[in-house]
Amino acid sequence: MGTAQILIAVAGGLIILRLGLGFLRVLAAPPPEPPDPGELRKVRLHYRCTICGTEVKMTVANEEDPDPPRHCMDEMERCRADLGMKGVKLGANYQNYDPL
């Protein structure tokens, strides 16, 4: 073996060692601290699982529009209850419009 091949092998080994240690440092870092209770925002959101029908009411969150929770390995859908409406009818006959 030539000296060039030995130097390339040593350099490759050092690069692999450095990358491995970098990955281990990332995994060993402690998780971030939870936010202070004063930083949580009041929200009023209702979610429903489309698979089993479980309902969740979210009252506080870190963001104003948080990501939906997951249940049954799928994201839950927002319910209409958070708007406080039962439905909206937009038909022409409900708007005093007669097309004839």
C-alpha atoms as an extended CHARMM CRD file, in Angstrom:
* protein
*
       100  EXT
         1         1  MET       CA              0.0000000000        0.0000000000        0.0000000000  PROA      1               0.0000000000
         2         2  GLY       CA              1.1950000000        3.4370000000       -0.8510000000  PROA      2               0.0000000000
         3         3  THR       CA              1.3400000000        6.3250000000        1.5490000000  PROA      3               0.0000000000
         4         4  ALA       CA             -1.3280000000        8.1750000000       -0.4500000000  PROA      4               0.0000000000
         5         5  GLN       CA             -3.8200000000        5.3580000000        0.1170000000  PROA      5               0.0000000000
         6         6  ILE       CA             -3.0360000000        5.3050000000        3.8410000000  PROA      6               0.0000000000
         7         7  LEU       CA             -3.5570000000        9.0910000000        4.1120000000  PROA      7               0.0000000000
         8         8  ILE       CA             -6.8730000000        8.8520000000        2.2360000000  PROA      8               0.0000000000
         9         9  ALA       CA             -8.0460000000        6.0180000000        4.5050000000  PROA      9               0.0000000000
        10        10  VAL       CA             -7.0870000000        7.9510000000        7.6590000000  PROA      10              0.0000000000
        11        11  ALA       CA             -8.7980000000       11.1150000000        6.3680000000  PROA      11              0.0000000000
        12        12  GLY       CA            -11.9490000000        9.1360000000        5.4990000000  PROA      12              0.0000000000
        13        13  GLY       CA            -11.9530000000        7.5130000000        8.9320000000  PROA      13              0.0000000000
        14        14  LEU       CA            -11.6410000000       10.8970000000       10.6460000000  PROA      14              0.0000000000
        15        15  ILE       CA            -14.4990000000       12.3020000000        8.5690000000  PROA      15              0.0000000000
        16        16  ILE       CA            -16.7320000000        9.3430000000        9.4570000000  PROA      16              0.0000000000
        17        17  LEU       CA            -15.7550000000        9.6440000000       13.1390000000  PROA      17              0.0000000000
        18        18  ARG       CA            -16.5100000000       13.3750000000       13.1580000000  PROA      18              0.0000000000
        19        19  LEU       CA            -19.9260000000       12.8620000000       11.5260000000  PROA      19              0.0000000000
        20        20  GLY       CA            -20.7960000000       10.0860000000       13.9720000000  PROA      20              0.0000000000
        21        21  LEU       CA            -19.8670000000       12.1980000000       16.9750000000  PROA      21              0.0000000000
        22        22  GLY       CA            -21.9070000000       15.0910000000       15.5630000000  PROA      22              0.0000000000
        23        23  PHE       CA            -24.9920000000       12.8640000000       15.2910000000  PROA      23              0.0000000000
        24        24  LEU       CA            -24.4870000000       11.6080000000       18.8380000000  PROA      24              0.0000000000
        25        25  ARG       CA            -24.2260000000       15.1760000000       20.1580000000  PROA      25              0.0000000000
        26        26  VAL       CA            -27.5250000000       16.0700000000       18.5130000000  PROA      26              0.0000000000
        27        27  LEU       CA            -29.2220000000       13.0210000000       20.0280000000  PROA      27              0.0000000000
        28        28  ALA       CA            -27.7140000000       13.6580000000       23.4640000000  PROA      28              0.0000000000
        29        29  ALA       CA            -28.8980000000       17.3040000000       23.6210000000  PROA      29              0.0000000000
        30        30  PRO       CA            -31.5960000000       17.8100000000       26.2730000000  PROA      30              0.0000000000
        31        31  PRO       CA            -35.0910000000       18.6450000000       25.0080000000  PROA      31              0.0000000000
        32        32  PRO       CA            -36.1290000000       22.2950000000       25.1520000000  PROA      32              0.0000000000
        33        33  GLU       CA            -37.8160000000       23.4770000000       28.3200000000  PROA      33              0.0000000000
        34        34  PRO       CA            -41.5980000000       23.8310000000       28.1700000000  PROA      34              0.0000000000
        35        35  PRO       CA            -42.8740000000       27.3870000000       27.8050000000  PROA      35              0.0000000000
        36        36  ASP       CA            -43.9150000000       29.3520000000       30.8510000000  PROA      36              0.0000000000
        37        37  PRO       CA            -47.6280000000       29.1360000000       31.6310000000  PROA      37              0.0000000000
        38        38  GLY       CA            -47.8990000000       32.8490000000       30.8860000000  PROA      38              0.0000000000
        39        39  GLU       CA            -46.8180000000       32.2320000000       27.2810000000  PROA      39              0.0000000000
        40        40  LEU       CA            -49.7080000000       29.9080000000       26.5140000000  PROA      40              0.0000000000
        41        41  ARG       CA            -52.5850000000       31.4410000000       24.5790000000  PROA      41              0.0000000000
        42        42  LYS       CA            -56.2360000000       30.8170000000       25.2010000000  PROA      42              0.0000000000
        43        43  VAL       CA            -57.9010000000       29.1380000000       22.2490000000  PROA      43              0.0000000000
        44        44  ARG       CA            -61.2900000000       27.5480000000       21.7680000000  PROA      44              0.0000000000
        45        45  LEU       CA            -60.9230000000       24.7500000000       19.2500000000  PROA      45              0.0000000000
        46        46  HSD       CA            -62.8750000000       21.5220000000       18.8460000000  PROA      46              0.0000000000
        47        47  TYR       CA            -61.4990000000       18.5100000000       16.9750000000  PROA      47              0.0000000000
        48        48  ARG       CA            -63.0710000000       15.1750000000       16.0160000000  PROA      48              0.0000000000
        49        49  CYS       CA            -61.4130000000       11.9350000000       14.9190000000  PROA      49              0.0000000000
        50        50  THR       CA            -62.8700000000       10.8570000000       11.5730000000  PROA      50              0.0000000000
        51        51  ILE       CA            -62.1890000000        7.1950000000       12.3200000000  PROA      51              0.0000000000
        52        52  CYS       CA            -63.5700000000        6.5900000000       15.8260000000  PROA      52              0.0000000000
        53        53  GLY       CA            -65.4600000000        9.8320000000       16.5710000000  PROA      53              0.0000000000
        54        54  THR       CA            -63.4200000000       10.9180000000       19.6160000000  PROA      54              0.0000000000
        55        55  GLU       CA            -63.8050000000       14.6370000000       20.2890000000  PROA      55              0.0000000000
        56        56  VAL       CA            -61.1680000000       16.9300000000       21.8320000000  PROA      56              0.0000000000
        57        57  LYS       CA            -61.6080000000       20.4850000000       23.0800000000  PROA      57              0.0000000000
        58        58  MET       CA            -58.3890000000       22.5190000000       23.0850000000  PROA      58              0.0000000000
        59        59  THR       CA            -58.4110000000       25.4590000000       25.5120000000  PROA      59              0.0000000000
        60        60  VAL       CA            -54.7480000000       26.6050000000       25.5550000000  PROA      60              0.0000000000
        61        61  ALA       CA            -51.9580000000       26.3480000000       22.9960000000  PROA      61              0.0000000000
        62        62  ASN       CA            -48.5340000000       27.7980000000       22.2260000000  PROA      62              0.0000000000
        63        63  GLU       CA            -49.7580000000       29.2340000000       18.9280000000  PROA      63              0.0000000000
        64        64  GLU       CA            -52.9400000000       30.9670000000       17.9230000000  PROA      64              0.0000000000
        65        65  ASP       CA            -53.6070000000       28.3710000000       15.1960000000  PROA      65              0.0000000000
        66        66  PRO       CA            -51.9020000000       25.1430000000       16.3730000000  PROA      66              0.0000000000
        67        67  ASP       CA            -51.4990000000       21.9690000000       14.3360000000  PROA      67              0.0000000000
        68        68  PRO       CA            -54.3900000000       19.5270000000       14.7930000000  PROA      68              0.0000000000
        69        69  PRO       CA            -53.8370000000       16.6790000000       17.2710000000  PROA      69              0.0000000000
        70        70  ARG       CA            -53.3720000000       13.1120000000       16.0340000000  PROA      70              0.0000000000
        71        71  HSD       CA            -55.6180000000       10.1950000000       16.9430000000  PROA      71              0.0000000000
        72        72  CYS       CA            -55.9420000000        6.7230000000       15.3970000000  PROA      72              0.0000000000
        73        73  MET       CA            -52.7290000000        7.4210000000       13.4490000000  PROA      73              0.0000000000
        74        74  ASP       CA            -54.4120000000       10.3070000000       11.5690000000  PROA      74              0.0000000000
        75        75  GLU       CA            -54.9000000000       14.0520000000       12.0600000000  PROA      75              0.0000000000
        76        76  MET       CA            -58.1770000000       15.0860000000       13.6330000000  PROA      76              0.0000000000
        77        77  GLU       CA            -60.5340000000       17.4630000000       11.8050000000  PROA      77              0.0000000000
        78        78  ARG       CA            -61.8800000000       20.7110000000       13.2190000000  PROA      78              0.0000000000
        79        79  CYS       CA            -65.5480000000       20.6880000000       14.1800000000  PROA      79              0.0000000000
        80        80  ARG       CA            -67.9980000000       23.4390000000       13.4070000000  PROA      80              0.0000000000
        81        81  ALA       CA            -68.7320000000       23.8870000000       17.1180000000  PROA      81              0.0000000000
        82        82  ASP       CA            -65.7970000000       26.2890000000       17.5490000000  PROA      82              0.0000000000
        83        83  LEU       CA            -67.5720000000       28.8770000000       15.3470000000  PROA      83              0.0000000000
        84        84  GLY       CA            -70.7830000000       28.6970000000       17.3530000000  PROA      84              0.0000000000
        85        85  MET       CA            -72.8920000000       28.2440000000       14.2010000000  PROA      85              0.0000000000
        86        86  LYS       CA            -75.2620000000       25.4570000000       13.2550000000  PROA      86              0.0000000000
        87        87  GLY       CA            -75.0540000000       26.0730000000        9.5120000000  PROA      87              0.0000000000
        88        88  VAL       CA            -75.3060000000       28.6390000000        6.7670000000  PROA      88              0.0000000000
        89        89  LYS       CA            -77.8620000000       28.5190000000        3.9740000000  PROA      89              0.0000000000
        90        90  LEU       CA            -76.7740000000       30.3910000000        0.8540000000  PROA      90              0.0000000000
        91        91  GLY       CA            -79.5470000000       29.4010000000       -1.5530000000  PROA      91              0.0000000000
        92        92  ALA       CA            -81.1210000000       32.0460000000       -3.7930000000  PROA      92              0.0000000000
        93        93  ASN       CA            -84.5610000000       31.5830000000       -2.2110000000  PROA      93              0.0000000000
        94        94  TYR       CA            -83.0990000000       32.4390000000        1.2320000000  PROA      94              0.0000000000
        95        95  GLN       CA            -81.7210000000       35.7470000000       -0.0980000000  PROA      95              0.0000000000
        96        96  ASN       CA            -85.0360000000       37.0640000000       -1.4970000000  PROA      96              0.0000000000
        97        97  TYR       CA            -83.8720000000       36.4880000000       -5.0680000000  PROA      97              0.0000000000
        98        98  ASP       CA            -86.2330000000       35.1470000000       -7.6880000000  PROA      98              0.0000000000
        99        99  PRO       CA            -84.4560000000       34.2130000000      -10.9240000000  PROA      99              0.0000000000
       100       100  LEU       CA            -87.7580000000       33.9370000000      -12.8720000000  PROA      100             0.0000000000
